[in-house]
Amino acid sequence: MDIKLNEIYCMDNLELLKQMEDESVDLIYCDILYNTGKKFKDYNDNLGTPQEAIEWYRPRLVEMKRILKDTGSILLQMDYRLHPYIRIEMDNIFGCNRLVNDLIWQYSGGGVPKNKFAPKHDNILFYSKGDNYTFNTDKLRVDYSESTKQRFKGTINNKRNGIDFGQQELNKKGKHPESVISMPILAPSANERVGYDTQKPIHLLKYLVEGLSNEGDVVADFFCGSGTTLVVAKELNRKYIGCDINPRAIEITKQRLDRQ
């Protein structure tokens, strides 16, 4: 099978991965199956016990490492239940020294449980293949809070605990990126909604893809769902490879790409 760029494949992602060339992808982003046990309209999020889930993921993660370029990186998004198991497996496959960040996507909205803290975040594990991965700092900067802007209005003499740090001013390009990414989830009435369960927002993917890849790079998503990663990659002048086993996911993704 000839794997082409700017294509979406409806098949088991392991079978696609096995047919891809070594070191052929710059950035992998996957909003993976969280193994919540829920049966959504569009897919069944049930891989069994955590141990069974890891057995299912292991060969896929091994293949993802193989197809990444030495300068490539991988982002895996999941919830707090699956996170510790996947992190251990990624440490085993990539090496614990290749964990760049354990990112938190913090959001508001959604339901409120009666007897526990409301979960309002996803984990995004960020691993690199080597030391020279892409990290476009200025693309990942965010605006300062209003209180910080007021405090640093102009320049100030920064003294703390009797130590004078001299005059300081805010970076005009924004705050250095931090491991907690605060962005809203998609509202039920959002225009970009396509009727696919657990759809992720364009602004989150645009932030990550633009910051961790360059124009002309190959971006791959092997759990593409509604296709947000691929839509963003196309908009940002990246090449893409998408995969999902659900024909409806492929249909929706193609429709979104055709509208661009």
HUCORRA-V46763 format. One record per residue. N is the residue number from 1. RES is the residue in three letters. SS is DSSP state (~ for helix, > for strand, _ for the rest). Layout:
BEGIN
N|RES|SS / N|RES|SS
END
This chain:
BEGIN
1|MET|_ / 2|ASP|_ / 3|ILE|_ / 4|LYS|_ / 5|LEU|_ / 6|ASN|_ / 7|GLU|> / 8|ILE|> / 9|TYR|> / 10|CYS|> / 11|MET|_ / 12|ASP|_ / 13|ASN|~ / 14|LEU|~ / 15|GLU|~ / 16|LEU|~ / 17|LEU|~ / 18|LYS|~ / 19|GLN|_ / 20|MET|_ / 21|GLU|_ / 22|ASP|_ / 23|GLU|_ / 24|SER|_ / 25|VAL|> / 26|ASP|> / 27|LEU|> / 28|ILE|> / 29|TYR|> / 30|CYS|> / 31|ASP|> / 32|ILE|_ / 33|LEU|_ / 34|TYR|_ / 35|ASN|_ / 36|THR|_ / 37|GLY|_ / 38|LYS|> / 39|LYS|> / 40|PHE|_ / 41|LYS|_ / 42|ASP|_ / 43|TYR|_ / 44|ASN|> / 45|ASP|> / 46|ASN|_ / 47|LEU|_ / 48|GLY|_ / 49|THR|_ / 50|PRO|~ / 51|GLN|~ / 52|GLU|~ / 53|ALA|~ / 54|ILE|~ / 55|GLU|~ / 56|TRP|~ / 57|TYR|~ / 58|ARG|~ / 59|PRO|~ / 60|ARG|~ / 61|LEU|~ / 62|VAL|~ / 63|GLU|~ / 64|MET|~ / 65|LYS|~ / 66|ARG|~ / 67|ILE|~ / 68|LEU|> / 69|LYS|> / 70|ASP|> / 71|THR|> / 72|GLY|> / 73|SER|> / 74|ILE|> / 75|LEU|> / 76|LEU|> / 77|GLN|> / 78|MET|> / 79|ASP|_ / 80|TYR|~ / 81|ARG|~ / 82|LEU|~ / 83|HIS|~ / 84|PRO|~ / 85|TYR|~ / 86|ILE|~ / 87|ARG|~ / 88|ILE|~ / 89|GLU|~ / 90|MET|~ / 91|ASP|~ / 92|ASN|~ / 93|ILE|~ / 94|PHE|~ / 95|GLY|_ / 96|CYS|~ / 97|ASN|~ / 98|ARG|~ / 99|LEU|> / 100|VAL|> / 101|ASN|> / 102|ASP|> / 103|LEU|> / 104|ILE|> / 105|TRP|> / 106|GLN|> / 107|TYR|_ / 108|SER|_ / 109|GLY|_ / 110|GLY|_ / 111|GLY|_ / 112|VAL|_ / 113|PRO|_ / 114|LYS|_ / 115|ASN|_ / 116|LYS|_ / 117|PHE|_ / 118|ALA|_ / 119|PRO|_ / 120|LYS|_ / 121|HIS|> / 122|ASP|> / 123|ASN|> / 124|ILE|> / 125|LEU|> / 126|PHE|> / 127|TYR|> / 128|SER|> / 129|LYS|_ / 130|GLY|_ / 131|ASP|_ / 132|ASN|_ / 133|TYR|_ / 134|THR|_ / 135|PHE|_ / 136|ASN|_ / 137|THR|~ / 138|ASP|~ / 139|LYS|~ / 140|LEU|~ / 141|ARG|_ / 142|VAL|> / 143|ASP|_ / 144|TYR|_ / 145|SER|_ / 146|GLU|~ / 147|SER|~ / 148|THR|~ / 149|LYS|~ / 150|GLN|~ / 151|ARG|~ / 152|PHE|_ / 153|LYS|_ / 154|GLY|_ / 155|THR|_ / 156|ILE|> / 157|ASN|> / 158|ASN|> / 159|LYS|> / 160|ARG|> / 161|ASN|_ / 162|GLY|_ / 163|ILE|> / 164|ASP|> / 165|PHE|> / 166|GLY|> / 167|GLN|> / 168|GLN|> / 169|GLU|_ / 170|LEU|_ / 171|ASN|_ / 172|LYS|_ / 173|LYS|_ / 174|GLY|_ / 175|LYS|> / 176|HIS|_ / 177|PRO|_ / 178|GLU|_ / 179|SER|_ / 180|VAL|> / 181|ILE|> / 182|SER|> / 183|MET|_ / 184|PRO|_ / 185|ILE|_ / 186|LEU|_ / 187|ALA|_ / 188|PRO|_ / 189|SER|_ / 190|ALA|_ / 191|ASN|_ / 192|GLU|_ / 193|ARG|_ / 194|VAL|_ / 195|GLY|_ / 196|TYR|_ / 197|ASP|_ / 198|THR|_ / 199|GLN|_ / 200|LYS|_ / 201|PRO|_ / 202|ILE|~ / 203|HIS|~ / 204|LEU|~ / 205|LEU|~ / 206|LYS|~ / 207|TYR|~ / 208|LEU|~ / 209|VAL|~ / 210|GLU|~ / 211|GLY|~ / 212|LEU|~ / 213|SER|_ / 214|ASN|_ / 215|GLU|_ / 216|GLY|_ / 217|ASP|_ / 218|VAL|> / 219|VAL|> / 220|ALA|> / 221|ASP|> / 222|PHE|_ / 223|PHE|_ / 224|CYS|_ / 225|GLY|_ / 226|SER|_ / 227|GLY|_ / 228|THR|~ / 229|THR|~ / 230|LEU|~ / 231|VAL|~ / 232|VAL|~ / 233|ALA|~ / 234|LYS|~ / 235|GLU|~ / 236|LEU|_ / 237|ASN|_ / 238|ARG|_ / 239|LYS|> / 240|TYR|> / 241|ILE|> / 242|GLY|> / 243|CYS|> / 244|ASP|> / 245|ILE|_ / 246|ASN|_ / 247|PRO|~ / 248|ARG|~ / 249|ALA|~ / 250|ILE|~ / 251|GLU|~ / 252|ILE|~ / 253|THR|~ / 254|LYS|~ / 255|GLN|~ / 256|ARG|~ / 257|LEU|~ / 258|ASP|~ / 259|ARG|_ / 260|GLN|_
END
